[in-house]
Amino acid sequence: MINKTRAYLEAADEWQQTPQRILIVDDEPRIRSSLRLLLEADGRQILESATGGGALTILKSQDVELILLDVNLPDISGLEVMEWIASNHILTSVIMVSADSHIDTAIRATRSGAVDFVRKPQELDKIEHKVANILQRRSLERRHVLMTARLEQSERLHRFLVESSPDLIYTLDHEGRFIFVNSRVESLLGYSRDELIGNYYTLIVHEEDLEHAIYAFTERRSDDRATSNIEIRLKCKDNHYRHFESRYIVAMLSAMGIYDTPDNGEEEQTRRFMGTYGVARDVTERKLAEETISFQALHDHLTHLPNRRLFKDRLELAMAQTVRKGGGIGVMFIDLDRFKLVNDTYGHAEGDELLKSVAQRLLRCVRTSDTLARQGGDEFTILLPDLVHAEDATLIAKKILELFATPFIVAGQEFRATASIGISVFPRDGETAELLLKNADIAMYKVKSSGKNGYTFFTREMNSSYQERISLENELHQAIQNCEFELHYQPQVNLISNRIVGVEALIRWRHPLHGLLNPSSFIDMAEELGLINSITDWVLGEACRQLVRWRATGLNELRVAVNVSPQEFNNDDVVERIVSQLNRYNLPEEVLDIEITENLLMHDDSGVIDKLRRLRERGIRISIDDFGTRYSSLNYLRRFPVNTIKIDKSFIRDLDEHHSSTPIINAIIGIARGFGLHLLAEGVETNYQLRKLQELGCDEMQGFFFSKPLPADEVERLLRDSEKRPVSNHYTQQTLSYYADVTA
């Protein structure tokens, strides 16, 4: 449509710029020459023909404004030419020029369509004036036709745009009745145009928005103060047209008044209001999007609970109200215990489902006036406004612990989740939102360090412990940079060969102030801080370097076991990092034993299995540490490529002269034999445990009975003595005591 309109207007402009053509048809050359001289002027083009046939040829190929036509021509008469012009609908004016003075000729010429009749040669002096008048009239007619065509084309274009508009376009009379509405109203609201024409606009306005709509309609302003955009809700005729919860359409209404301006120069205030025209745009989707964005900015996308930003806003508001009214506010910081086990065992998808279940259960514990929020991860906070007594918060805490006593369902199995809850109180424990949250967090960590699954209020003494943890975190960063770690090694003894066949590398932190720290005091922290990768790389590198030294002195049959955090197997490069250390020191792969925890075994992830399989294919041994202390199944054990299972020391500890029942150890040994796996018992401390394990079929052990973990140089002396004095085949007390003497 637009292209067609453009082409039409371009043709009209070209028509306006074309000179006016005058065709002189006469068989007398002298007459034609005289008329040419008489009529030539700027903007005119004179054409000539001596015959009627020649005139027809010109008319077939060119547009001519005016023809000076002789009646008597050599071939056909001028009247016949006019008949041809009429029959072919040629838009031209004709002045009949003839020497015939009879009135009948003039009448016939006029009836045939001639606009004038001139006798030659008597009236030729009048012809210039007649031609000028006719050409002027033709020009006016041409302009009128062009203007009319343009108006029609413009009207068609505007009607097309109005009818094709995605917006509702309307016109109201001075009383507010529809006098025009485009077809968009049918798809938008379900009304036909006929149903609205003549009716008041209030028919489609929501009752609650009538006041706004009436104000905009009756405002009558036309300057910059006029209301040009308001949001109102328009009602649908049939609710099936639009499926929104409110069953209304929110419209952005743009309106302008229509005024009758007098032409007599009167003041503007005498103008008469005639109506309103405007546009209504459906902004429902935009409003829904804005609400969604606003919700997402202030709520957690997983649980749909308020996020930390909204929680802080509500806490600060509650604090301001409490300052005016008095009373107190409780802030609870809740952290799930053992949530990491769920993610490591079942994956993050099941962990997310558990978090949603926890959120729903926590909502059942709070009052309507309280705010439950998710801080992130497995951490939740609760705002308890209007506390009369600080101890009232314990009612909520006890209710949470009671509800958590009921198991959750994770991956189709029961999972008993517990929670550690820290509580701070305003204004006693802080005067800012940040300080209250921090102190509640400190109290929560106190619960965790005291055994978890409980609650406690913040006290000033806790702050010093928190500061110590922060200091320890900073010192751990420094320890990695300053290489403050060292490895101790605990021998692994094979009772059949009577030799030490391997050592387990155990990291220690030589703290500048606190002395030698065991991994239990900093490994979990390293995992939380994302430092475990650097520590793992250091342990692997140091263990391989030490093994190279021992092999250089003739200890070639020794293998070393290194514990690797489950977090490492979330990294795509874990296999390459492990192998690179062996390549760096030119060690064969079979000397390295990677110990993994049982919860990694339960992580039924194809990526983890693939990484373990790649390690096995390279010859690296895989051992399961602390076997039997988790919830793994034989199906997991069948799928994972492992070499060795280690019986946990908690089972070995139960072996004594008074408790010789060993069903769990029997079961683990049977599993190892059934799967063709190597077996090693850890935590052996007595001769009785050694003999009992050997009777059950376990011939490889480690524990304090043989040696505690020792620095590398002390272990080397132990290895040398072991080569000279192997353990007796009878395992006498005297021989075994030798190991204890060496390690004392």
N, C-alpha and C positions, 0 to 999 in steps of 0.2 A: 504494500500500500504506500509506504513512504517513498520507495523508489519510483513508483508510478507518478506520484504527486510531483516529485522533483523533476521528472522528465517533462511533465505537462507544463510546469512553470517555466522551464528553460525554453520550450517551444513558444510559449506566449511572449517571453522577453524577446526572442528572435523575431517574432511577428511584429512587435512594436518598433523594432529597429529597422525593418525593411522599408525602403522608400515607397511612396504611393505611385502605383503604375497607372498610366493613362494610355488607353489604346485608341488610336485614330484610325477609323476604317472608312476610306473614301477612295474612289477610282481616279480622282483628279489630283495629280502630284502637287499642283499649285496650292490647292486647298490644304492638303496635308502639311506642306511646308509652312503655310501661313499659321495654321493652328499650332504647330510645334513652336514657332517663334513666339506665339502669343502666350502659350501655356508653360513654357519651360521655367523652372524655378528650383531652388534648393529643396531637397527632399522629395522630388518628383522624378519619375522615369517615364519618358515618352516612348511608346511603341507604335508602329505603323503597319497597316495592311491595306492593299489595294483591292482585295476581294473578300467576300464573305467566307470562303473556304479557308483563306489564310488566317482570318480572325478566329475561326474555330480551332485551328491548329495552335494558335497562341494561347487561347483560353484553356485548352486541354493540358498545357504544360506549365502555365504560370497563373498566379492570382493577380487579378486586375481590379483596381478600385473603381475605375470609371471608363466607359466606352463612349466615344463620339462616333455614332454609327449613321452612315448614309443609308437612305431607304433603297435607292436604286444602285445596285452593284452589278458588275458584269456577269457573275455566275449565279448567285442566289440573292434574294432581296434581303434588306436589313430586317424586315419583319420575320423572315424565316430564321435569321440568326437569333432573334429574340425568342422565337418559339423553342429553338434548341437550348438556349440559356435557361429558359423556364423549365423545360423537361429534364434537364440535367442538374437543376438546383444549384446553378452557379451564383454565388453571392457577389454580385457586382451591380453597379448603377449604370443606367444607359440614358444618354441624351441623344435623341434622334435629331440628326442634321440632314436637311433635305431641301432641294430647290423647288419641290412641289409645294405650292401654296394653298392647295385645297384643304379645307377643314377636315374632310373625311380622312385624309392621311394622318393628320395630327391625332384624330380620335382613335384611329386604329393603332397608332404607335403607343398612345397612352394606355389603351386597353391591353396591349401586349406586355406592358410593364415598364415603359419608358417613364423616367421621372420628369422629363421636360422635352420640349420640341423647339428647335431653332431652324429658322429658314435661312438659307444661304442664297446670295451673299449678304442680304439686307441686315440680318441680326447677328452677324459674326462678332460685332463689337460688344454684344452683350454676353457672349459665351464665356469670357474670362471670369466675370462675376458669378455666373451660374455654376461654373466648375469649382470655384473657390467655396461657394456655399455647400455644394454637394460633398466635396472632399472634407470640409469641416464637420458636416453631419456624419459622414462615414467614420471619421476619426472618433467622434463622440460615441457613435454606436459600437465601434471596435473596443473602445475603452470600457464601455458599459458591459459588453459581452465578456471581456477579459476579467473585469472585476467580479461579475456574477459567477463566472467559472471558478475564480479563485475562492470566492466565498463558499461556493458549494463544495469545492475540494477541501477547504479548511474545515468546513463543518463535518464532512465525512471523516477527515482525519481525527478531529477532536472527538467525534462520536466513537470512532474506533478505539481511541485511547481511553476514553471514559468507560466504555463497555468492557475493555480488556484489562482494566486496572485491577490489581489485587486488593485495592482499597474500596471501601464503600463511599461513593460520591453521592451527595444529596443536595436538594434545595428545598427550603421551607418558606412558606409565606409569612406574612407579618404576624399571624396568630400561632405559628409553629406547626402548621400542617404540611405534610409532604406534598410537593408539587412535581418533584422529580427524584428518582433514585435509580442508580444503575443496577445492572443484573447481578452484581456481586452480592447483593442482599440475599439472593436465593440460596447460594452455596454457603454463605456465611451464617445467616440466621434462620433460613428455612422459609421465609416469607416470599410470596410473589409480589411483584411490583404493584399489582392491582389491589392487594390487601393493604398496602401502606399508603398509596396515593389518596390524599384527602383526609388521612388520619393524623392525629397529633404525634409528634416525635416521642412523647412520654410513653407511648405504647411499647417501645422496645428498650426503655431505660429501666435498669434495676431500681427497685423501690428505695434502697438505701442510698443510691446515687442521684436521686431526682433533684435534690437541693442543689448539687453542683451543676447539673445540666441546666436547670432553670436559671441559675445565676448567670451562666455563660450566655444563654439565649436572650435574657432580658437586660444584659449589661448595657448595650447600645453604644459602647465606646468604639471609636474608629482610629484612635491614635495608638501610640506605643504602649499605653497602659491597658489596652484591651486584652482580655484573656484569649490567647490563641491556641493553647494546648491544655487539655485536661484529660485525666484518665477516668473513665467511667465503665461500668459493666453493662453490656447489652444482652438482653434476654433472647434466647432462641425460641422459635415457635414450637419446635419439636425437639426434644432432648436427644433424639437419635442422630441429629445432624452433627453434633459435636460431642465428643466424649471427654469432658473434663469433670473433675470431681465436683466443682461448684455448679456445673451446667450453665455457666455464664461465659461471655466473651469479654475480656478486658480490651477496651478500645482507646486509642489515643485520638482524641477529637480535636480537629483543627477547624475553626469556624470564622467567617467574616460576615459582617452585616451588608445588606443591599439597601442603598439609599437612592431616592429620586432627587437628583440635584436640579433645582430650577435654573432656567436659562436667563432669568431677568436680573441677574447680578445681586440677588438677595443674600443675606448672611447665611453662613453654614448652618446655624441653629434652626433655620426654617426648613431644612431638608426633611423629607418624609421617609420613615423607616418602612421598607417594603418586604423584608424577609432576611433569611440567612442561607448562605451556601457553605459547604465545608466538606471535609474528608474524615472518615472514621477508619482507622487502621487497626487491624487485629494484632494486639501485642501480647496475646495470651502466652504464646510460646516463649517470648522474650521474658515475660514475668516469671514463668516457670523456670527458665534458665537462670534468672537472677536469684530466685529463691534457692535453687539447687546450689549455685555458686556460694551464696551466703551461708547455706547449711554446711557445705563442705569446708568452708573457711573456719567454721566454729565447732565442727563435730568430727569425730573419728570415723573414717570411712568404713572400717570393719564392724565396729559394734554400734555405730550411730549414737554413741554417747558424746557429751560435750568433750572437747579436747582441752589441752592445757591452757590455751588462750582464753576460751570462754570460762573455764574454771577460775582462772585468775581474775577475770573481770567480775564474776559473781562474788568471789572472795573479797575483793576490794570494796564492792558495794556493801556487802554484809558488814565489813569492818566499819565503814562510815556510818551505817545505821546503828551499829552497836555502840559507837562512841556517843551518839545522841541519846539512845534509849537506855544504855547500860546492858549488863548481861555478859555473855561470853560466846565464843565461836570455837567449834572443834574442827580440826583438820586431820583426816586420817590418810595415811600413806600405806597402800596395800601392795605387797609383792607376792606372786605365787611362788611356792617352794617347788623345786624339781620340775619347773616348766621346761627347762632346757632339755631334760630327758625326753619329753614328749617330742620336741622338734628333732632331736637326734635320732629317736627311735622310729617315729612314725612319719616324719616329714612336716614341713611347714603348713601344708594344707590342713592336716589334722590339728596342728597347733592353733591355727586360726579358728577352727570350729570349737576348740576348747575355750579359747578366749571369749567367743560369743556366748557360750554356755555360762561361763563365769560371770559375764556382764549381766545376763538375765537373772542369775541367782543373786547377785549383789543388789539388783534393783528391788528385789523382794525384801531386802533388809532395811531400806532407807525410808524416811518419811517423805511426804509430798513436798515439803519445803526444802528438803536436802538436795544436794547436787552430787551425782555420781559421774566421774569423768575418767577417761583413759589418758594417762600421761604418755604412754608409749610402751611397746613391748608387752611385758606381763605386769605392768605397774598401773594401778588404779588409785584414784584419790576420791575422798568423800568430804563434802562441806556440810558441817552440822551447825546451822545458825540457831540463835536463840537458846543457847544452853543456859539453864538456870545454875547447874552445878557441873563442873568439869567432869566429874565421875559419870555423868549421864551418858557420855560417849561410850562407856564400857558396855552399855546395853546393846548398842549396835555392833560392837566388836564381838561380843559373845554370840549374838545371833548369826553373824557371818561364819564364825568357827563352827557353830552347830550345823548350819546348812551345808558347809563344806565337808562335814562328816559323811554325808551321802555321796557315794562314788559318782564320778562323771563317766560318761561313755565316750571312749576314744578308740577309733578304728574298730568298733564293735566289741570292745573289751572294757571292763570296769577299770577306772583309774582314780585312785584316791589322791586328790589334790589338797594341799594344805596352803595356808596363807600366813605370812608374817605381817603384822599390822603395827605401825607406829602412829602415835597420836600427839599432836601439839595443840595448845589452847591459846586463844587470843583473849586478853592482851598479855597473859602471863609469860608465854614462850616466844613472843615476838610482836613487833608492831608493824611489820610489813608482810605482804603476801609471800615474797620470796623467802623471808626468814622463817615464816611458819611452815612452808613446804619443806625447806631445808631441815628444820628441826624434826618434823614428822618423819622425814627420810632417815635421819640419824637414828631415831627411835626404832624404826623398822629394821635397820641393820643390827641394832642391839638384839632384837628378837631373833634374827637369823643366827647371830653368833652364839646365842644362848640355847639353840636347839630347834628353832623355827616353830611354826604352828602355834602362834600365840600373839599377844598384844602387850604393849607397854606405853606409858606416857614418857614424853621427853623430860630429861633432867639435865641440869647444867653439867653434871659429871660426864654425860655421854658425849658432849661436844669435844672434850679432850681426846676421847677414843676416835672420834670421827676425824679430828685433825691428824691423829697418828696415821690413820689409813690414807688420807690425802698425801701425807708426807711419804708414806711407803710407796704409793703409786709413783710419785715424782722420783723417788730414789731408784725404783725399778727401771725407769727410763734411763737414768744415769748408769745403772749397773750394766745395761746392755752396751752402752757406749764405752764404758771403762773396763769391760771384760772382767767383772767381779765374780763370775761363776767358775765353778770347778766341778769335775766329775769324780765320784766315788764309784767303786766297782764291787759288786757282791758275787763271789764265785758260785758257779753251778757245777755240782759234783755228780759224776756218773759212777754208781756203786759197782757196776759190773766191770768197768775198765779200771776202777780205783783211781780215777784221775779227775782233775778239774777240766771240764770240757768247754766251759764258757763263763762269761761274766755278764752281769746286767749293769749297764751304765746308769747311774742315778745322779741327777744334778743337785748341786748345793750352791747356795748364795753366800759368799763371804762378805757379809754386811759390815761396813766400817764401824758401826756402833753396836749392833745386836749380835755380832759374831756369825757363826755358821747356821744358816737357816735351811730347813728341809723344804722340799718342793710343795708340801701341803700348805705352806704359809704364803706362797706367791704364785703358784701355777694357775690357780683359778683367776687370780687378779690379772695375770698376763693374758689369759684368754679373754677376759672382759675388756681389756684395754687394747686388744688387737696386736699384742706383742709376741704371741706364741710362735709365729712363723720365724722370727729372728732367733728365738731361743732354740727352736727345733734345729735350725740350720747350724747353730753353734754346737749343740750337743752331737749331731751327726759328724760334723767336721772334727771335733775334738776326739770323739770315740775312734774314728777312723785313723786319725793321726797317732793316737796311742797304740792302736793295734799294729800299725806299721812298725813302731818302735819295738814292740814285743816280738813281732815276727823276725825282725832283724837280729834278735838275740837267740833265735832258734825256737821260739814258741809259735810254731806254724799251725798247730791243730786247734787253736783257740778261736772261738766265735764270740761276738759281742752282741748283746740285746739292747735295743734302744726303744724307749716308750715314745709313741707318736700320738699327739692329741687328736681326738675325733674331728676337731675343727679343721685340721690340715686337709682332710679328705673332701672338704668343700672347695678346695683350690684346684684348679685345672693342672697346675704345674707341680703337684706334690710328687709324682713319680719321677719326673726329670730332676727335681731338687735332691731326692734321695740318691738316685743313680749317679748324679754329678759328683757327690762326695766320694763315692767308691772309685769313680774314674780319676778324680783328682789325685788320690793316693795310690792308684793302680792296685786296688784290692779286688780279689775275686768276690763275686756277689754272694756266694754261699757262706761267707764269714759273717754276714750281717743278718740279724734277727729283728724284725720290726714287731713290737708288741702293741696290740690294739686292745681297747677296752670292749667289754661285751656289748655295751649299748651301741657301738658302731656296727657290731655284728647284726644287731636288731634293726639297723637303718636299711630297710629293704629298698635300696636305691641302686638302679642299674649302673649309675656313674661310679658309685663307691665300689661295687663289685668289679667293674672293669678296671679300676685303678689297682685294686688288690691283685687281680689276675695278671696284670702287666708286670707287677713286682715279682710275682711267682714265676712268670715265664722267663724273667731275667735271672732266676736262681736265688733271689732273696727270700729268706724264710719269713713266715707270718705266724705269730703266736697270739693266742687269745689270753689276755691277762685277767685275773680275778674271775675265772670261769665258774659259773653256777650262782653268782651273787645277783644276777639280774633276772630278766624274764625271757630269755631267748628260747627258741624252740629248735628241735632237731631239723626242721625244714630250713631254718636260717643256716645252721651248721653245714647242711648238705650243699647249700648254694654257694657259700663263701669259700674261696680257695685258701685254706689255712693249713699249716704244718703241725702246729703244736697247741695244746691246751694246757694252761697252768692251773692247778688246783689252788684255790684261794686259801690264804693262811687262816681265815676264819673257820674253815672246816678242819684244818690241821690242828688248830688250837684245842678242839674238842676231843682229840685223841689222848687219853691218859689211862692209867691203870684202873681208874674208877668208871670211866665212860669209854668203853671199847667199841660201842656200837657205831658203825661207819656206813650207814646205807647210802648217804649222799656221795661219799668218796667211792664206794663200790659202783654206784651208778655212773659217776664221771669216768672212772677207769673203764667201765664197760662201753661207754660211748666212744672213748678214744680208741679202744680196740676195734669196735664195730666200724668206725670210719677210717681205720688205719692211720690214726694220728699219733704223733709223738706226745709223751706225757711228762710233765714236770710239776713237782710239788714245791710250793714256796712257804716260808715261815716255819720250817722244821727247827725245833729248839731242844728236843730231848731225844735220848737214845731210844726210848719206847716208841716215839713217833717214827723214827727212822726204821726200826725193825718192823713195825706194823705196816708201814707203807710198802716196804719191800715184800712182806708176805702177801700184800694185796696185788703186787705186780707193778709197782711204781719204782723205777730204778734211778731216776734222775731228780735231784733235789737241790734246794738252796735254803739258807736260813741261818740264824745266829748259832745253831749247833755247829755249823762249819765255819762261818765267819760273818761278821757284820760288814756292811759296806765300808771299804777302805780306800784311801788315796792310791793313785797309780803305783807309786814306788813301793808301798807296803804290799799291795797285791802282787807285784812282781816277785818279791821275796817269797810270798806264799806259793806262787806258781813254781818257783825254782825248787823249793823244798818238796812240793808235791811230786815233781819229776824224780827226785832222789828217793823219797819215802812214800810210795803209793799206799793207799788204804788197804788193809788186810781183807782178804776174802771172807773172813769170819766176823769182821766188823766188831772187834773187841772194844770194850770200853776204853782200854788204854790207847789204842790206835786212834779212836775217834777223839779222845781227849787231846790228842796232839794238835788237832785243828783249833780247838778252843784255846790251847796254850799259845799257839802262834798268833791268834787274833786278839789276845788279851791286851 
